[in-house]
Amino acid sequence: MSDPSAAAGPLADLTVLDVTSTFLGPYCGELLAQMGARVVKVEPPEGDIIRYVADERHSGLGPTFLNFNRGKRSVVLDLTTDAGREAFDLLVDRADVLLHNMRPRAAAKLRIDAGTVLARNPRIVHCSAVGYGAAGPYRDRPAYDDVVQGVSGLAAVQGGADGDPQYVRTQMVDKTVGVMALAAILAALHERSVSGRGQAVEVPMFESMATFLLMEQQGARVYAGRTGGTGYARTASPYRRPYRTADGTIAVLIYTDAQWRSFFTLVDRRDLAADPQLATIRGRTERIDELYRLVDEKLAEKPTAHWQTAFDEHAIPAMPVNTVEDLFADEHLAAVGLFEQVDHPTEGPLVQARLPWTFARSGAPVLPGAPPLGAHTAEVLGALGLDEARIAEATGKPHHPAGETEAGPPA
């Protein structure tokens, strides 16, 4: 007999209030849901703005929203009303985690700031995923992914030493910081298991991405008192790119001493294999443009399949370049079952990626589709003891008993 808890997920005992919108916060909340947490998405009456991105059916369930909010419960609350506030406080009482991505001033105005929330529930982990840390002068500035790509240095690195700054063509900041927020929440939950107390956790986008970038780009500035010398030569090379083959494109990274020796043999450049400077990573780094230009020239001479076979034989990391469309036919992704078909009650059959991590004992749940706006309001708030009239007030909608309209009772 199968264990019914085997697919519950490692976070099955946690309740999360996801008071976020757009990408960063919803991605963190989605990862928590995919690991089994009960995630209640608290939305204003107009809903999360990404409900309407590429919304072909005008249902408030566009493809982006469907992917970032799968398995969550949608509760509509108007936090500017007394009834909305009362309902939210009852949710806070029962939650393990509150996640929001509002600027400090806005969070304080709606009373979802850490001080207010922790005073009510001292065991809660309160995570604010914000643009800029509260201790700095930028704290109340708005921030989106593109803006933080710019201010963090990422766009300049993408543009290269002599090029115009460029954005990464995905929400790199939002999704990276979303994973960082997940890590911070899990760390705070672990600490709570020891201390019994919750705490405030702040995960700022700017500081997170500056740290992320500097790990390999700081260069000589790691030494106190030094100026200049930043950057990482290998990633800055104009020849670092997917390489054209005779019939396609391949991504390859030749990195270790052994891998370079193998490559020099494959392209019949034993003279380079014998060059003492190229025998070390330091020497190769000084001549990285020359080496990557050689790779660029040589790979164009033969088809992708030839290079893939050769690189596999010599343990050189390489794979053909996929388009986004290619991912759905990739044999490896098919073999590991990355894509699941989900029957959505309003949108029909959906194809969505599962949690890419595996847990041998606790598993991970197969989540239902993302919810229509307010789909779980009555269920969740009713379980808290609120009646229909109070629920209607909490959502900012007038409540009319049967037969009564806004104009008054029937004549």
N, C-alpha and C positions, 0 to 999 in steps of 0.2 A: 504494500500500500504506500502511495507517495505521501511525502510529508507536505501538508498544506502550507506550511510556513517557508518551504524551500525557495519559493519565488517571491517572498514578501519584500525582500531587499534589506540591506543592513541598517536602513534608517526608518524601518517600519513603525517604530514607536514614537516618532517625532511629529509634531504639528508646527507648521511654518505659516506665518502670515506674510504673504508676498504683496507688499504695497509698492510695486514698482511698475515702470512702463518702459517702452522702447526695447532696448536690447540687453544691456548689461545686467540689470536686476532680474528680468525674466529668464535670462540664460542660467544664472545662478540658481534661481528657483526651479527651473526645469531639471537641472542636474540633481537637485535634492529630491524632486518628485520621481525621477528615474531610478533613484536608489531607495525608493519606498516611502519617503516622507509624505505625510498628508499635507498638501500645499493648498492653502486657501488664498486665492488671488482677490484682493480687495481693490475694486475699481470704482472710480467716480461714475456718476450717471451717464456720462458720455463715453466711457470705456477707455481702455488703453489705445493710444493713437495708432499703434501698429496693427490693430484689428483691421484697419482700412487700407493697408499697403497692398497693392495689387489685388484688391478684393473684387474678383471678377463677378461674383454672384451677389454682391451688395448685401452680404449676410453678416458683415462684421467678423468674418472668419477668413481673412486673406491667408495665403500660404505661409507668410512669415509668422503671423500670429499662431497658426496651427503648429508650427515647429517649435516655437519658443514657449508654448503654454500647454503642451499636451499633458493630460492627466491631472491638471489643476481643477479646483472648484472655484467658480466665479461668483463672488458676492458683491453686489452693488451697494455702496454706502455713500451717503452725502455727509462727509465729516464736518461740514460747516453747520449742521443742525444738531440740536440736543439729542434727538433720537438716534441719529447716525453715530454720534459720539458714544452714547450709552451702549449701542450694539458693538461698537469697536472695542470698548473697554472690556466687555464680556468675552470677546474673542481673545484679547490680550491675556486675560486671566487664565486661559486654557492653552496658551501657546508656549512652545519651547524656543522659537526663533521668530523675530520680526526683522524683515529685510525691507529697506526702502532706499530710493535713490533721489531724494529731494535735497535741495540746498538747505543749509542749516536754518535760515530764516523762515523758509516755507514749512519745514518740518516742525519748527517751534510754533508757528501760527496754527497748524492743525493739531498740535499737541501729540505728535508721534515722535518727538525727540527722545533721546535716551533718558534724560532726567525724568521726564513725565512717565514714560513707559516702565522704567525700572522701579520707580516709586510704587507703582501699582503691582508689578509682578517682579520681585527681586531675583527670580530664577531664570528670567528670560535672557536669551542672547540677542542683543539689539545690534544689528549690523546696518550701518549707513554706508552705502556705496556712492560716493560723491565725486564731483569733479576735482576739487582741491581740498587739501586738509584744512580743518577748522582753525588750526593755529596760524595759518598764513594769510597774507593780504588778499589772495584770490578767492577766499572761501565762499563768497556769495556770487561769484561769476558763474553764469551758465556754462555747461561743457557738454559737448557731444564728441563722438569718436573722431571725426575729422579734425576738430579743434585740438584735441589732445595728441593726435598723431603729429600735428604741427608743433605744438609747444614742447613736447617731450623729446624732439630731435628725430623721431622716427621718419617723418616725411623728408627731412634733409638727407638722412642716410639712404632712403630709397632713391632719391634723385642722383646720388653719387657726387663725387667731389666737384665735378664740372657741370652738373646738370641742374635743372630746376627741381625744387622739392616735389615729391610725388606721394600721393596717398597709396597705401596698400589697398587693393580692390576687394576688400572684405572688411567687416567690422572687427578688425584686429584688436583694437583697444577694448571695445565692449566685451568681447568674448574672452580675451586674456584676463582682464580684470574680473570678469564674472567667475572664472575659475579661481582666481586669487581670493575673491570673497568667499567662495565655497571652502577653500582651505582655512581661511580665518575663522569661519563659523564652526567648522569641525574641531579646530583647535580649542575654541572657547567652550564648545560642548564637552570636550574631554576634560578641560579644567573644571567645569561645573560638576562633572562626575566625581571629582576629588573634593572640591570646596563646598559644593551644594549651592553655589551662588552664580547668578548670571553676571553679565557685564556688557559694557558698550564696546563695540568693535567698529573702527572706522577704516574703510578701504578706499582711499582717494585715487582717482584715475591718473592724474598727473604724476604724483610721486611713484605710483606703481609702475607706470610705463617708463619713467626716467630710470628707475632702478633696473627694470627689465632690459632696457637698451644698453645701459652702462656696463652690464656684466662682461661683455666682450669688446665694447666700443670705447671704454674709458682709456685704454692704452696707458701712456706714460703718466697721465694725470692721477693714477693710483698712488704715485709717490708724492707725499706731501711737499708743497712748495713748487712743484713743477707746473709749467704752463705749456700748452700746445701738446702735440704728439698723440692726440686722440684718434680713434678710428681703429679698424681691424682690416689689415691689408687684403686678406683673402676675400672678404665680403665686398670690399671696395673695388675690386678689379672689374674693369669694363668687360672682360671676357668671362666673367662668372655669370653664366646663364644656361638655360637648357640649350643643348647643342643640336644643330641640324645634322642629320645623317643623310645617306644617299636617298632615303625614301621616307623620312619622318623626323621625329625629334626625340631626344633621350636626355634624361637627367642623370648625371653621374658626378660623384664626388670622390676624387682620388686624394687620399689624405695621408696615410701612414707611409713610412719608409718602404715597407714591403709592397704596398699598392703602387707606389711610383716606380719601383724597380720593375714590377710586372708590366706596367703600362709602357715603359720605355722599351721593353722587349717586344710587346705586342705591336708597336709601331716601328720596330726596327731602328731604334735610336739607342743602341748600346753605348754610344759615346756619352750620352747624357747619364746613363746608368753608372758610368765610370767617373763622372764629374764629382769630386769630393764635396763641392758646395751643395749639390743637390741631394746628397746623402742624408741631410738633416732637415728638420722642419724649419729651423731658423734660416738656413741658406735658401730653401725653397720659397719661404715667405718673401725674401728680398727680391726674388725673381719670379714672383707669382704671375705677373702679366705675361711674361714670356712663356711660362708653362701652360697657362690657360689658353693662350693663343695657339699653342701647339695642339692642345686637345681639340680646340675649335676646328683647326685645319684638318686634322687626321680623321676625326669622326665623320666628316662630310664625305669621305672616300668610300664608305661601305654602308650597307643597309643596317637598320636598327637591329634586326634579328641576329646579324653577325656579331655586333658589339654586345648585345645582351648575353649571348652564349659565352663570349670571351670573358666578359667581366664576371659572370657567374663562376666560371672556372677558376678565376684568380681572386675570388672573394672581394671584388671591387664593387661597392654599392652603386647600383644603377637600375633605373626602371624607365620604360617608355613614358612620355608625357601624356597624361590624360586630360581631356576636357571635362567639364562638369557633367556633360551628357554621358561621357564614357564610364563614369563611376557606376552607373546603373547596370552596365554589362560586364563589370570587372569580375573575373573568375574568383579572385581571392575574397572580395566582399560578398560574393554569392556563397562561397564555401563556409564563411564564418557566420552567415545569416545576419549581416548588418541591417538589412532592410526588412521591415515588418509591414504587413498589410493590416490596416486598422479600418474597421467599419464604423464610420462616423454617422451619428444619427441624422444629421442634416446635410452633410457634405458628401455622403456616399463613401466608397472605398478610397482610402488614402495609403500612399506608400511613404513610410517615414523611417528614419534611422533610429535604431535602439541605442541604449547606453553602450558606448564602445568598450567599457571596462567590464570585466567579469569577476564575480564573487563565487568561489567554488562551493561555499556552504549556504550562504544566505540568498544567493541568486539576485534577480532583479525582476520587478513586476512588468507585465505587458500592460501598458497604460492605455486608457481610452483616449479618444480624441480631445482636442482643446474645446473648452466649453463656450457656448453662446454667452453673450453678455448677461450676467445676472442669473445664469441657469440654476445656480444652487442657493440663491439668496433665501428663499422661503425655507428650504430644507435646513440650511445651516443655522439661520437665525431662529427658526422655530424650535430647534433643538436646544437653544439657549433660553427658551421660555418666553420669547416675544410673540405677541399675538399679531394677527394680520394688520390691524390698524397701526401698531407700533412699527412693524416691518415696513409698511408703506411710508411712514414718516421718516424712517431711517434711510430709505433709498431716495428721498426727495420727491416722492410721488404722492399725490393725494389719494386717500383711501375712501372708497364709496361703498357702503353696504349694498347688498343686493337690491336692485331696482332704483338706486339713487344715482344721480348724475351730478356733474359740477353745478348745474343750474338749480339743483335742489331735489327733494324727494318728488316722486311722481304725483301728479295731481289726483 
